[in-house]
Amino acid sequence: MNNMQSCPVSGLRTILLATDGTEYSEGAVRETINFAKQCSTKIYAISVVESMTDYEGFSAQQAEESFEGKAKESLEKLKARAEKEGAVCETILASGEPYKCIVEAAEAKNVDMIVVGRRGAKGLTKLLLGEVAANISYQNILVATDGSSNSEAAVTAAIEIAKQCDSKVIALSSIRTIYEQENATANVNKAVELGKKEGVAVEGLTPMGRSYEAIVEAAGGRGVDLIVLGTYGKTGLTRMLMGSSTERVIGLAGCAVMVVKGDGGKAATV
């Protein structure tokens, strides 16, 4: 019961952890286990072995078998570590394009959160995702909103986390022309009002510029620890991993990024 009360994200039942078994994944592994313990959440740990076409000194088959063996060993160690710390963990070994395997596993297991590292071995490098810093001690949280139901889910998640962590929230709605100012102001004011109802301080910003640039600049200049974004529709996870403003924020941000899926509040923290 205490774990559920301290969980910063409601309804967090399952987490998909993508790991390449290197030191670059350590932050993601550590924080996934922390989340799982606090939220009584099940972990699905996935490692993806890419198809080899050329590997010096080995045939493609030998190289794949070597990497597959190492991936299995790494996953088993991770499972043992998670279970030793009181978390339930199931492993998944996949082969193919990393982003496709991760998305397919997330959809098949109906996970509520995806965690990966920013850098690592060849496969995860392609994802351009940020190393997790979800240490449940955020001081400043930035949430981007455009007034859509998807961004409203992000605002709700940001305020919920802030309430648990006693954090401050910055609600940002960027504009490209002065004609968008009224709508942007209404978007952030809605977040401010929701914050007041929940006892969370929310500051509104309506900067001029491209959304991802405005988000990254504001986060860097205001000591933001976590950026919360909304994604869109049933293909949201695929679009997030394959290319979008969200991916640019993840690649450029110097802090953790949580992507909240509007339909059902599913989230990916990176």
C-alpha positions as CSV (number, residue, x, y, z in Angstrom):
1,M,0.0,0.0,0.0
2,N,2.8,2.4,0.8
3,N,4.4,1.8,-2.5
4,M,1.2,2.7,-4.4
5,Q,0.8,5.8,-2.3
6,S,4.3,7.0,-3.2
7,C,4.0,6.2,-6.9
8,P,4.2,9.4,-8.9
9,V,2.2,8.1,-11.9
10,S,-1.2,6.6,-11.3
11,G,-2.2,3.5,-13.1
12,L,1.4,2.5,-13.8
13,R,1.1,-1.3,-14.0
14,T,3.7,-2.3,-16.5
15,I,7.1,-0.9,-17.8
16,L,9.0,-1.9,-20.9
17,L,12.7,-1.4,-20.3
18,A,14.9,-1.4,-23.4
19,T,18.5,-2.2,-22.6
20,D,21.6,-3.1,-24.6
21,G,23.4,-4.5,-21.6
22,T,26.1,-1.8,-21.5
23,E,26.9,0.8,-18.9
24,Y,24.9,3.3,-20.9
25,S,21.8,1.5,-19.9
26,E,22.6,1.5,-16.2
27,G,20.7,4.7,-15.5
28,A,17.6,3.4,-17.3
29,V,17.8,0.0,-15.4
30,R,18.3,1.6,-12.0
31,E,15.4,4.0,-12.4
32,T,13.1,1.4,-13.9
33,I,13.6,-0.8,-10.9
34,N,13.0,2.3,-8.6
35,F,9.7,3.0,-10.4
36,A,8.7,-0.6,-10.2
37,K,9.3,-0.9,-6.5
38,Q,7.4,2.4,-5.7
39,C,4.5,1.6,-8.0
40,S,4.2,-2.2,-7.6
41,T,4.8,-2.4,-11.3
42,K,5.9,-5.3,-13.5
43,I,9.0,-4.9,-15.7
44,Y,9.3,-6.3,-19.2
45,A,13.0,-6.1,-20.1
46,I,13.8,-6.2,-23.8
47,S,17.1,-6.5,-25.6
48,V,17.2,-6.4,-29.4
49,V,19.8,-8.2,-31.5
50,E,20.1,-6.5,-34.9
51,S,20.6,-8.5,-38.1
52,M,24.3,-8.5,-39.1
53,T,25.3,-8.1,-42.7
54,D,29.0,-7.5,-42.2
55,Y,31.2,-8.1,-39.1
56,E,34.9,-8.2,-39.4
57,G,36.4,-11.5,-38.5
58,F,33.1,-13.4,-38.2
59,S,30.3,-14.5,-40.4
60,A,27.0,-12.8,-40.0
61,Q,25.6,-15.9,-38.3
62,Q,28.5,-16.1,-35.9
63,A,28.2,-12.4,-35.0
64,E,24.5,-12.7,-34.4
65,E,24.9,-15.8,-32.2
66,S,27.6,-14.0,-30.2
67,F,25.5,-11.0,-29.6
68,E,22.4,-13.1,-28.8
69,G,24.3,-15.0,-26.2
70,K,25.5,-11.9,-24.5
71,A,22.0,-10.3,-24.7
72,K,20.5,-13.4,-23.0
73,E,23.1,-13.3,-20.2
74,S,22.6,-9.6,-19.7
75,L,18.8,-10.0,-19.5
76,E,19.1,-12.9,-17.0
77,K,21.4,-10.8,-14.8
78,L,18.9,-7.9,-15.0
79,K,16.0,-10.1,-14.0
80,A,17.9,-11.5,-11.1
81,R,18.8,-8.0,-10.0
82,A,15.2,-6.7,-10.3
83,E,13.8,-9.7,-8.4
84,K,16.4,-9.3,-5.6
85,E,15.2,-5.8,-5.1
86,G,11.6,-6.9,-5.0
87,A,10.4,-6.2,-8.5
88,V,8.7,-8.6,-10.9
89,C,10.6,-8.9,-14.2
90,E,10.0,-10.8,-17.4
91,T,12.6,-10.8,-20.2
92,I,12.2,-10.5,-24.0
93,L,14.9,-11.2,-26.5
94,A,14.0,-9.9,-30.0
95,S,15.7,-9.7,-33.3
96,G,15.4,-7.0,-36.0
97,E,15.2,-3.2,-36.1
98,P,15.3,-1.9,-32.5
99,Y,12.6,0.7,-32.7
100,K,10.2,-1.7,-34.4
101,C,10.8,-4.4,-31.8
102,I,10.4,-2.0,-28.9
103,V,7.1,-0.6,-30.3
104,E,5.8,-4.1,-31.1
105,A,6.6,-5.3,-27.6
106,A,5.0,-2.3,-26.0
107,E,1.8,-2.8,-28.0
108,A,1.8,-6.6,-27.4
109,K,2.3,-6.2,-23.6
110,N,0.1,-3.1,-23.4
111,V,2.7,-1.4,-21.3
112,D,2.1,1.9,-19.5
113,M,5.7,3.2,-19.8
114,I,8.8,2.7,-21.9
115,V,12.3,3.4,-20.5
116,V,15.5,3.5,-22.6
117,G,18.9,5.1,-22.5
118,R,20.1,8.0,-24.5
119,R,23.2,6.3,-25.8
120,G,24.6,2.8,-26.0
121,A,25.4,0.1,-28.5
122,K,24.5,0.5,-32.2
123,G,20.8,-0.3,-31.9
124,L,19.8,2.1,-29.2
125,T,22.0,4.9,-30.5
126,K,19.6,5.1,-33.5
127,L,16.7,5.9,-31.2
128,L,18.2,9.3,-30.2
129,L,16.5,8.9,-26.8
130,G,17.4,10.5,-23.5
131,E,18.9,8.7,-20.5
132,V,16.3,8.4,-17.7
133,A,16.7,10.7,-14.8
134,A,13.4,9.7,-13.2
135,N,14.7,9.8,-9.6
136,I,11.4,10.9,-8.1
137,S,13.0,14.2,-6.9
138,Y,12.1,16.7,-9.6
139,Q,12.2,20.3,-8.7
140,N,11.0,21.9,-11.9
141,I,8.7,20.2,-14.5
142,L,8.0,21.6,-17.9
143,V,4.9,20.5,-19.7
144,A,4.1,21.5,-23.3
145,T,0.4,22.1,-24.2
146,D,-1.4,23.0,-27.4
147,G,-4.9,22.7,-25.9
148,S,-5.5,19.2,-27.4
149,S,-6.8,16.3,-25.4
150,N,-3.4,14.7,-25.7
151,S,-1.6,17.6,-24.2
152,E,-4.2,17.9,-21.5
153,A,-3.2,14.3,-20.5
154,A,0.4,15.5,-20.3
155,V,-0.6,18.5,-18.2
156,T,-2.6,16.2,-15.8
157,A,0.4,13.9,-15.6
158,A,2.9,16.7,-14.9
159,I,0.7,18.2,-12.2
160,E,0.2,14.8,-10.6
161,I,3.9,14.2,-10.5
162,A,4.6,17.7,-9.2
163,K,2.0,17.1,-6.4
164,Q,3.8,13.9,-5.3
165,C,7.3,15.5,-5.6
166,D,6.4,19.0,-4.3
167,S,7.7,20.4,-7.6
168,K,6.9,23.6,-9.6
169,V,5.4,23.2,-13.1
170,I,6.0,25.4,-16.1
171,A,3.3,25.2,-18.7
172,L,4.5,26.2,-22.1
173,S,2.5,26.8,-25.3
174,S,4.6,28.1,-28.2
175,I,3.4,30.3,-31.0
176,R,4.7,31.0,-34.5
177,T,2.7,34.2,-35.1
178,I,1.1,36.8,-32.9
179,Y,-2.3,35.6,-34.1
180,E,-1.8,32.4,-32.0
181,Q,-1.2,34.3,-28.8
182,E,-4.7,34.2,-27.5
183,N,-5.0,30.5,-27.9
184,A,-1.6,29.9,-26.3
185,T,-2.5,32.1,-23.3
186,A,-5.7,30.2,-22.9
187,N,-3.8,26.9,-23.0
188,V,-1.4,27.8,-20.2
189,N,-4.1,29.5,-18.1
190,K,-6.0,26.2,-18.1
191,A,-2.9,24.5,-16.8
192,V,-2.5,27.2,-14.2
193,E,-6.1,26.8,-13.0
194,L,-5.7,23.0,-12.8
195,G,-2.6,23.5,-10.7
196,K,-4.4,25.7,-8.3
197,K,-7.1,23.1,-7.8
198,E,-4.4,20.5,-7.0
199,G,-2.2,22.8,-4.9
200,V,0.6,22.9,-7.4
201,A,2.3,26.2,-8.5
202,V,2.2,26.5,-12.3
203,E,3.8,29.2,-14.3
204,G,2.6,29.9,-17.9
205,L,4.9,30.6,-20.8
206,T,4.0,31.5,-24.4
207,P,7.3,31.9,-26.3
208,M,7.7,32.6,-30.0
209,G,9.3,29.9,-32.1
210,R,9.2,26.3,-33.1
211,S,7.8,24.1,-30.4
212,Y,10.8,21.8,-29.9
213,E,13.2,24.8,-29.8
214,A,11.1,26.7,-27.4
215,I,10.7,23.7,-25.1
216,V,14.4,22.8,-25.0
217,E,15.5,26.5,-24.6
218,A,13.0,27.0,-21.7
219,A,14.0,23.8,-20.0
220,G,17.7,24.6,-20.2
221,G,17.3,28.1,-19.0
222,R,15.0,27.3,-16.0
223,G,16.7,24.3,-14.5
224,V,14.0,21.9,-15.6
225,D,14.4,18.3,-14.4
226,L,11.6,16.7,-16.4
227,I,9.8,17.6,-19.6
228,V,6.3,16.1,-20.1
229,L,4.9,16.0,-23.7
230,G,1.7,14.5,-25.2
231,T,1.7,12.2,-28.2
232,Y,-1.1,11.5,-30.6
233,G,-3.4,8.6,-31.6
234,K,-2.9,4.9,-31.7
235,T,0.3,5.2,-33.8
236,G,1.8,7.7,-31.3
237,L,4.5,5.5,-30.0
238,T,5.7,4.6,-33.5
239,R,5.7,8.3,-34.6
240,M,7.5,9.2,-31.4
241,L,10.4,6.8,-32.1
242,M,10.5,7.3,-35.9
243,G,10.7,11.1,-36.1
244,S,8.8,14.1,-34.8
245,S,9.2,17.2,-32.7
246,T,9.0,14.9,-29.7
247,E,12.0,13.0,-30.9
248,R,13.9,16.3,-31.4
249,V,13.1,17.4,-27.8
250,I,14.3,14.0,-26.5
251,G,17.5,14.2,-28.5
252,L,18.3,17.8,-27.5
253,A,17.0,18.0,-23.9
254,G,19.5,17.7,-21.1
255,C,16.9,16.2,-18.7
256,A,14.4,13.3,-18.6
257,V,11.5,13.4,-20.9
258,M,8.1,11.7,-20.3
259,V,5.8,11.2,-23.3
260,V,2.2,10.7,-22.3
261,K,-0.2,9.0,-24.7
262,G,-3.7,10.7,-24.5
263,D,-5.8,7.6,-25.0
264,G,-5.5,5.9,-21.7
265,G,-2.7,7.9,-20.2
266,K,0.1,5.6,-21.3
267,A,3.5,7.1,-21.0
268,A,7.1,6.7,-22.1
269,T,9.9,8.1,-20.0
270,V,13.2,8.6,-21.6
